[in-house]
Structure formats: structure tokens, C-alpha cells
Amino acid sequence: MLPLRARAASSRAAEAVAARGPIATRLAKEAVWRGLDQPLEQALRFETDLTLLLQATKDRAEGVRAFLEKRPPDFTGE
């Protein structure tokens, strides 16, 4: 069993990830995993492509709106 401090730290990390948009989180994980096996320039191009895909999502628009309205975002995964 994890020591109490480690469990608390892992819970905080999990909550921080869960508060992010699900699409952005999924694409970030994909960029990291694919980037491990690619040359740097190719990995950066792939990350740029994923960023462009993310710009067209409803979650991205919600994130911007929430930021401007100074409220937590309500991400839907769209």
C-alpha cells in the first residue's frame, strides 16, 4: 500500500488531469507516446497536427469561454 503522502500526491495529480479537457488530455498522451519513438522534428510536426485538430473542438471553445468568464470549464469531450 502506498504511504499516505504518496497517495495524497497521486490523488492531487489525478484530479488535476481529470479537470482538463478529455480530448486535449488524450491527444497530449498520444503525442508523448508517439514522440518517444520518433526523431524530434517528426514528433514536433505530429504534435502540431494534433494541436490543429484540437482547435476545432467544442471543448477548446468552452475552455476559452470559461477562461474569459473566469469560471471552471464544463468539458463534454466534443
C-alpha positions as CSV (number, residue, x, y, z in Angstrom):
1,M,0.0,0.0,0.0
2,L,1.2,3.5,-0.8
3,P,2.3,5.7,2.1
4,L,-0.3,8.4,2.9
5,R,1.8,11.2,1.4
6,A,2.2,9.4,-1.9
7,R,-1.5,8.6,-2.1
8,A,-2.4,12.2,-1.4
9,A,0.1,13.4,-4.1
10,S,-1.2,10.9,-6.6
11,S,-4.8,11.9,-5.9
12,R,-4.0,15.5,-6.5
13,A,-2.3,14.6,-9.8
14,A,-5.2,12.6,-10.9
15,E,-7.6,15.4,-10.0
16,A,-5.6,17.9,-12.0
17,V,-5.6,15.6,-15.1
18,A,-9.3,14.9,-14.7
19,A,-10.0,18.7,-14.6
20,R,-8.5,19.0,-18.1
21,G,-10.4,18.5,-21.3
22,P,-10.6,14.8,-22.2
23,I,-9.7,15.4,-25.8
24,A,-6.7,17.6,-25.0
25,T,-5.5,15.0,-22.4
26,R,-5.9,12.1,-24.9
27,L,-4.0,14.0,-27.6
28,A,-1.3,15.0,-25.3
29,K,-0.8,11.4,-24.2
30,E,-0.7,10.3,-27.8
31,A,1.9,12.9,-28.7
32,V,4.1,11.9,-25.8
33,W,3.9,8.1,-26.5
34,R,4.4,8.5,-30.3
35,G,7.1,11.1,-29.8
36,L,9.2,8.6,-27.8
37,D,9.9,6.6,-31.0
38,Q,10.2,9.4,-33.5
39,P,13.0,11.9,-34.4
40,L,12.4,15.3,-32.7
41,E,11.3,17.1,-35.8
42,Q,8.8,14.4,-36.8
43,A,7.5,14.3,-33.2
44,L,7.1,18.1,-33.2
45,R,5.2,18.0,-36.5
46,F,2.9,15.4,-35.2
47,E,2.2,17.5,-32.0
48,T,1.5,20.5,-34.2
49,D,-1.0,18.4,-36.3
50,L,-2.8,17.3,-33.1
51,T,-2.9,20.9,-31.8
52,L,-4.6,21.9,-35.1
53,L,-7.2,19.2,-34.6
54,L,-7.8,20.3,-31.1
55,Q,-8.5,23.9,-32.2
56,A,-11.7,22.7,-34.0
57,T,-13.3,21.0,-30.9
58,K,-16.2,22.3,-28.8
59,D,-14.1,21.7,-25.7
60,R,-11.5,24.2,-26.9
61,A,-14.2,26.8,-27.4
62,E,-15.6,26.0,-24.0
63,G,-12.1,26.3,-22.4
64,V,-11.7,29.8,-23.9
65,R,-15.2,30.9,-22.9
66,A,-14.7,29.6,-19.4
67,F,-11.3,31.4,-19.1
68,L,-12.8,34.7,-20.3
69,E,-15.8,34.3,-18.0
70,K,-13.4,33.4,-15.1
71,R,-15.2,30.1,-14.3
72,P,-14.3,26.4,-14.4
73,P,-14.9,24.8,-17.8
74,D,-17.6,22.3,-18.5
75,F,-15.9,19.9,-20.9
76,T,-18.1,17.4,-22.8
77,G,-15.5,15.6,-24.9
78,E,-16.7,17.1,-28.1
